[in-house]
């Protein structure tokens, strides 16, 4: 201890300052090492559930926008390519058509995007609009008369009319010009720039044609169901026939009573006869199912669905 102190007393001022600098360097280096170790060993904070939900909703919104744009583009392309002959005006009724289309794919795509955004249409309304438009064009292709002639060969008037039919209404409101129907006409008129009377005229053209085709299909379905019911009535193993035989053999029926049981009616459907549900008289449920199935096939073909 005495020797150490003696040796320290013999150190010069420069040596003491040099030793202090070395000690400061070592101290700062050790602090940096500790800070690096603490930073590297520190765990990153986990995202909160709220942040996770926001990211999930944003990703879902982006996927839905991509899917909607894809379906809209395919619908416009299919209409303009498959039914191109119906959208070209003829010269004085001659069979030779003009070469230039009334509207291009880019114009129709931009028009529909703007229209759906302005009226804030739902995906269900978009599906119904597509189904009604495709069905109307299919009727024009199969018939001898091109009904697009009454719409000036403008497919935009057709899709606007079909979109108008997707709003809740019934045939009574159409005939009596109810306030609800006037509001819907005003909404589409402001969104498209077409006058209300012109929209009403388009509805008078497209609506009866779709309803007529709907009734024809329903009659065919009812005839088929009636034929099946008649075929089952001659089957001895049929439960309905056995029930009728029992009623004839022993059970008595009061003809003045209005309670005739709950037998199955093969020919009518109360949902189809509901006047408040008249907006479904334009297309059959099978039409919507086939459209949804076609959409699923397109998505599975062009996207990787996980």
JOFENKA-V483834 format. One record per residue. N is the residue number from 1. RES is the residue in one letter. OMEGA is omega as a letter, one per 20 degrees, with the letter a starting at -180 (* if undefined). NEAR is the number of other ideal C-beta (glycine too) atoms within 10 Angstrom. D_FIRST is the distance of its C-alpha to the first C-alpha in whole Angstrom. Layout:
BEGIN
n->N res->RES omega->OMEGA near->NEAR d_first->D_FIRST
n->N res->RES omega->OMEGA near->NEAR d_first->D_FIRST
END
This chain:
BEGIN
n->1 res->X omega->r near->5 d_first->0
n->2 res->X omega->r near->6 d_first->4
n->3 res->X omega->r near->7 d_first->5
n->4 res->X omega->r near->8 d_first->5
n->5 res->X omega->a near->8 d_first->6
n->6 res->X omega->r near->9 d_first->9
n->7 res->X omega->r near->9 d_first->10
n->8 res->X omega->a near->10 d_first->11
n->9 res->X omega->a near->7 d_first->13
n->10 res->X omega->r near->7 d_first->15
n->11 res->X omega->r near->11 d_first->16
n->12 res->X omega->a near->8 d_first->20
n->13 res->X omega->r near->7 d_first->21
n->14 res->X omega->r near->8 d_first->23
n->15 res->X omega->r near->11 d_first->20
n->16 res->X omega->r near->11 d_first->19
n->17 res->X omega->r near->10 d_first->22
n->18 res->X omega->r near->12 d_first->23
n->19 res->X omega->r near->11 d_first->20
n->20 res->X omega->r near->10 d_first->21
n->21 res->X omega->r near->10 d_first->24
n->22 res->X omega->r near->10 d_first->23
n->23 res->X omega->r near->10 d_first->22
n->24 res->X omega->r near->10 d_first->25
n->25 res->X omega->r near->10 d_first->27
n->26 res->X omega->a near->10 d_first->25
n->27 res->X omega->r near->10 d_first->26
n->28 res->X omega->r near->10 d_first->29
n->29 res->X omega->r near->10 d_first->30
n->30 res->X omega->r near->10 d_first->29
n->31 res->X omega->r near->10 d_first->31
n->32 res->X omega->r near->10 d_first->34
n->33 res->X omega->r near->10 d_first->34
n->34 res->X omega->r near->10 d_first->34
n->35 res->X omega->r near->10 d_first->36
n->36 res->X omega->r near->10 d_first->38
n->37 res->X omega->r near->10 d_first->38
n->38 res->X omega->a near->9 d_first->39
n->39 res->X omega->a near->8 d_first->42
n->40 res->X omega->a near->7 d_first->43
n->41 res->X omega->a near->7 d_first->43
n->42 res->X omega->a near->8 d_first->45
n->43 res->X omega->r near->5 d_first->48
n->44 res->X omega->a near->5 d_first->51
n->45 res->X omega->r near->6 d_first->53
n->46 res->X omega->r near->8 d_first->56
n->47 res->X omega->a near->11 d_first->59
n->48 res->X omega->r near->9 d_first->61
n->49 res->X omega->r near->8 d_first->65
n->50 res->X omega->r near->8 d_first->66
n->51 res->X omega->r near->10 d_first->65
n->52 res->X omega->r near->11 d_first->66
n->53 res->X omega->r near->11 d_first->70
n->54 res->X omega->r near->12 d_first->70
n->55 res->X omega->r near->11 d_first->69
n->56 res->X omega->r near->10 d_first->72
n->57 res->X omega->r near->10 d_first->74
n->58 res->X omega->r near->10 d_first->74
n->59 res->X omega->r near->10 d_first->74
n->60 res->X omega->r near->10 d_first->77
n->61 res->X omega->r near->10 d_first->79
n->62 res->X omega->r near->10 d_first->78
n->63 res->X omega->r near->11 d_first->80
n->64 res->X omega->r near->11 d_first->83
n->65 res->X omega->r near->10 d_first->83
n->66 res->X omega->r near->11 d_first->83
n->67 res->X omega->r near->14 d_first->85
n->68 res->X omega->r near->14 d_first->88
n->69 res->X omega->r near->12 d_first->88
n->70 res->X omega->a near->15 d_first->89
n->71 res->X omega->r near->17 d_first->91
n->72 res->X omega->r near->17 d_first->93
n->73 res->X omega->r near->15 d_first->93
n->74 res->X omega->r near->16 d_first->95
n->75 res->X omega->a near->22 d_first->97
n->76 res->X omega->a near->24 d_first->98
n->77 res->X omega->a near->13 d_first->98
n->78 res->X omega->a near->14 d_first->100
n->79 res->X omega->a near->22 d_first->103
n->80 res->X omega->a near->18 d_first->103
n->81 res->X omega->a near->9 d_first->104
n->82 res->X omega->a near->13 d_first->106
n->83 res->X omega->a near->19 d_first->108
n->84 res->X omega->a near->11 d_first->108
n->85 res->X omega->a near->12 d_first->112
n->86 res->X omega->a near->21 d_first->112
n->87 res->X omega->a near->22 d_first->110
n->88 res->X omega->r near->16 d_first->112
n->89 res->X omega->r near->15 d_first->115
n->90 res->X omega->a near->14 d_first->119
n->91 res->X omega->r near->9 d_first->121
n->92 res->X omega->r near->4 d_first->124
n->93 res->X omega->a near->6 d_first->124
n->94 res->X omega->a near->7 d_first->124
n->95 res->X omega->a near->6 d_first->122
n->96 res->X omega->a near->7 d_first->120
n->97 res->X omega->r near->16 d_first->117
n->98 res->X omega->a near->11 d_first->115
n->99 res->X omega->a near->6 d_first->112
n->100 res->X omega->r near->8 d_first->109
n->101 res->X omega->r near->17 d_first->108
n->102 res->X omega->a near->17 d_first->108
n->103 res->X omega->r near->17 d_first->104
n->104 res->X omega->a near->12 d_first->101
n->105 res->X omega->a near->14 d_first->98
n->106 res->X omega->r near->9 d_first->96
n->107 res->X omega->r near->13 d_first->98
n->108 res->X omega->r near->23 d_first->99
n->109 res->X omega->r near->18 d_first->95
n->110 res->X omega->a near->12 d_first->94
n->111 res->X omega->a near->17 d_first->97
n->112 res->X omega->r near->23 d_first->96
n->113 res->X omega->r near->15 d_first->92
n->114 res->X omega->a near->12 d_first->93
n->115 res->X omega->a near->18 d_first->96
n->116 res->X omega->r near->20 d_first->94
n->117 res->X omega->a near->10 d_first->91
n->118 res->X omega->a near->13 d_first->93
n->119 res->X omega->a near->20 d_first->95
n->120 res->X omega->a near->9 d_first->92
n->121 res->X omega->r near->18 d_first->93
n->122 res->X omega->r near->11 d_first->92
n->123 res->X omega->r near->12 d_first->91
n->124 res->X omega->r near->10 d_first->94
n->125 res->X omega->r near->17 d_first->97
n->126 res->X omega->r near->18 d_first->96
n->127 res->X omega->r near->17 d_first->97
n->128 res->X omega->r near->24 d_first->100
n->129 res->X omega->r near->24 d_first->101
n->130 res->X omega->a near->25 d_first->100
n->131 res->X omega->a near->21 d_first->102
n->132 res->X omega->a near->24 d_first->105
n->133 res->X omega->r near->21 d_first->105
n->134 res->X omega->r near->21 d_first->105
n->135 res->X omega->r near->20 d_first->108
n->136 res->X omega->r near->28 d_first->110
n->137 res->X omega->r near->21 d_first->110
n->138 res->X omega->r near->14 d_first->110
n->139 res->X omega->r near->16 d_first->114
n->140 res->X omega->a near->21 d_first->115
n->141 res->X omega->a near->12 d_first->114
n->142 res->X omega->a near->8 d_first->116
n->143 res->X omega->r near->11 d_first->119
n->144 res->X omega->a near->5 d_first->122
n->145 res->X omega->r near->10 d_first->121
n->146 res->X omega->a near->18 d_first->117
n->147 res->X omega->r near->16 d_first->116
n->148 res->X omega->r near->23 d_first->114
n->149 res->X omega->a near->14 d_first->117
n->150 res->X omega->r near->15 d_first->117
n->151 res->X omega->r near->22 d_first->113
n->152 res->X omega->r near->11 d_first->114
n->153 res->X omega->a near->20 d_first->112
n->154 res->X omega->a near->15 d_first->109
n->155 res->X omega->r near->24 d_first->106
n->156 res->X omega->r near->18 d_first->104
n->157 res->X omega->r near->21 d_first->107
n->158 res->X omega->a near->25 d_first->107
n->159 res->X omega->r near->24 d_first->103
n->160 res->X omega->r near->27 d_first->103
n->161 res->X omega->r near->26 d_first->106
n->162 res->X omega->r near->26 d_first->105
n->163 res->X omega->r near->25 d_first->101
n->164 res->X omega->r near->25 d_first->104
n->165 res->X omega->r near->21 d_first->105
n->166 res->X omega->r near->21 d_first->102
n->167 res->X omega->a near->18 d_first->101
n->168 res->X omega->r near->12 d_first->103
n->169 res->X omega->r near->17 d_first->107
n->170 res->X omega->a near->17 d_first->110
n->171 res->X omega->r near->13 d_first->113
n->172 res->X omega->r near->12 d_first->115
n->173 res->X omega->r near->18 d_first->112
n->174 res->X omega->a near->16 d_first->113
n->175 res->X omega->a near->9 d_first->117
n->176 res->X omega->r near->8 d_first->116
n->177 res->X omega->a near->11 d_first->114
n->178 res->X omega->r near->14 d_first->111
n->179 res->X omega->r near->8 d_first->108
n->180 res->X omega->r near->13 d_first->106
n->181 res->X omega->r near->21 d_first->108
n->182 res->X omega->r near->13 d_first->108
n->183 res->X omega->r near->11 d_first->104
n->184 res->X omega->r near->21 d_first->103
n->185 res->X omega->r near->20 d_first->106
n->186 res->X omega->r near->12 d_first->104
n->187 res->X omega->r near->15 d_first->101
n->188 res->X omega->r near->22 d_first->102
n->189 res->X omega->r near->18 d_first->104
n->190 res->X omega->a near->12 d_first->101
n->191 res->X omega->a near->18 d_first->99
n->192 res->X omega->a near->21 d_first->101
n->193 res->X omega->r near->7 d_first->104
n->194 res->X omega->r near->18 d_first->107
n->195 res->X omega->a near->11 d_first->109
n->196 res->X omega->a near->13 d_first->110
n->197 res->X omega->r near->10 d_first->113
n->198 res->X omega->r near->13 d_first->112
n->199 res->X omega->r near->20 d_first->110
n->200 res->X omega->r near->17 d_first->112
n->201 res->X omega->r near->16 d_first->115
n->202 res->X omega->r near->22 d_first->112
n->203 res->X omega->r near->18 d_first->112
n->204 res->X omega->r near->12 d_first->116
n->205 res->X omega->a near->17 d_first->116
n->206 res->X omega->a near->25 d_first->113
n->207 res->X omega->a near->20 d_first->113
n->208 res->X omega->r near->10 d_first->116
n->209 res->X omega->r near->18 d_first->116
n->210 res->X omega->r near->19 d_first->113
n->211 res->X omega->r near->14 d_first->114
n->212 res->X omega->r near->11 d_first->117
n->213 res->X omega->r near->19 d_first->115
n->214 res->X omega->a near->18 d_first->113
n->215 res->X omega->r near->11 d_first->117
n->216 res->X omega->r near->10 d_first->118
n->217 res->X omega->r near->14 d_first->115
n->218 res->X omega->r near->15 d_first->115
n->219 res->X omega->r near->10 d_first->119
n->220 res->X omega->r near->10 d_first->118
n->221 res->X omega->a near->14 d_first->115
n->222 res->X omega->r near->14 d_first->118
n->223 res->X omega->r near->11 d_first->121
n->224 res->X omega->r near->11 d_first->118
n->225 res->X omega->r near->13 d_first->117
n->226 res->X omega->r near->12 d_first->121
n->227 res->X omega->r near->11 d_first->122
n->228 res->X omega->r near->11 d_first->119
n->229 res->X omega->r near->15 d_first->120
n->230 res->X omega->r near->10 d_first->124
n->231 res->X omega->r near->10 d_first->123
n->232 res->X omega->a near->14 d_first->121
n->233 res->X omega->r near->11 d_first->124
n->234 res->X omega->r near->8 d_first->126
n->235 res->X omega->a near->11 d_first->123
n->236 res->X omega->a near->7 d_first->124
n->237 res->X omega->a near->7 d_first->121
n->238 res->X omega->a near->14 d_first->120
n->239 res->X omega->r near->9 d_first->118
n->240 res->X omega->r near->13 d_first->120
n->241 res->X omega->r near->14 d_first->123
n->242 res->X omega->r near->12 d_first->123
n->243 res->X omega->r near->13 d_first->122
n->244 res->X omega->r near->13 d_first->125
n->245 res->X omega->r near->11 d_first->128
n->246 res->X omega->r near->10 d_first->126
n->247 res->X omega->r near->12 d_first->127
n->248 res->X omega->a near->9 d_first->131
n->249 res->X omega->a near->7 d_first->131
n->250 res->X omega->a near->7 d_first->130
n->251 res->X omega->r near->8 d_first->128
n->252 res->X omega->a near->6 d_first->130
n->253 res->X omega->r near->10 d_first->129
n->254 res->X omega->a near->8 d_first->130
n->255 res->X omega->r near->6 d_first->131
n->256 res->X omega->a near->5 d_first->131
n->257 res->X omega->r near->7 d_first->127
n->258 res->X omega->a near->5 d_first->124
n->259 res->X omega->a near->6 d_first->122
n->260 res->X omega->r near->9 d_first->122
n->261 res->X omega->a near->7 d_first->119
n->262 res->X omega->r near->6 d_first->116
n->263 res->X omega->a near->9 d_first->117
n->264 res->X omega->r near->6 d_first->116
n->265 res->X omega->a near->10 d_first->117
n->266 res->X omega->a near->14 d_first->117
n->267 res->X omega->a near->10 d_first->118
n->268 res->X omega->r near->10 d_first->116
n->269 res->X omega->a near->11 d_first->112
n->270 res->X omega->r near->8 d_first->112
n->271 res->X omega->a near->9 d_first->109
n->272 res->X omega->a near->14 d_first->111
n->273 res->X omega->a near->10 d_first->113
n->274 res->X omega->a near->12 d_first->111
n->275 res->X omega->r near->10 d_first->112
n->276 res->X omega->a near->10 d_first->108
n->277 res->X omega->a near->13 d_first->107
n->278 res->X omega->r near->18 d_first->110
n->279 res->X omega->r near->15 d_first->107
n->280 res->X omega->r near->14 d_first->107
n->281 res->X omega->r near->20 d_first->110
n->282 res->X omega->a near->22 d_first->109
n->283 res->X omega->r near->22 d_first->107
n->284 res->X omega->r near->18 d_first->107
n->285 res->X omega->r near->10 d_first->104
n->286 res->X omega->r near->10 d_first->104
n->287 res->X omega->r near->17 d_first->104
n->288 res->X omega->r near->16 d_first->101
n->289 res->X omega->r near->11 d_first->99
n->290 res->X omega->r near->13 d_first->101
n->291 res->X omega->r near->18 d_first->99
n->292 res->X omega->r near->12 d_first->96
n->293 res->X omega->r near->10 d_first->96
n->294 res->X omega->r near->14 d_first->96
n->295 res->X omega->r near->17 d_first->93
n->296 res->X omega->r near->11 d_first->91
n->297 res->X omega->r near->10 d_first->92
n->298 res->X omega->a near->13 d_first->92
n->299 res->X omega->r near->14 d_first->88
n->300 res->X omega->a near->10 d_first->87
n->301 res->X omega->a near->7 d_first->89
n->302 res->X omega->a near->10 d_first->87
n->303 res->X omega->r near->12 d_first->83
n->304 res->X omega->a near->5 d_first->81
n->305 res->X omega->a near->7 d_first->81
n->306 res->X omega->* near->3 d_first->78
END
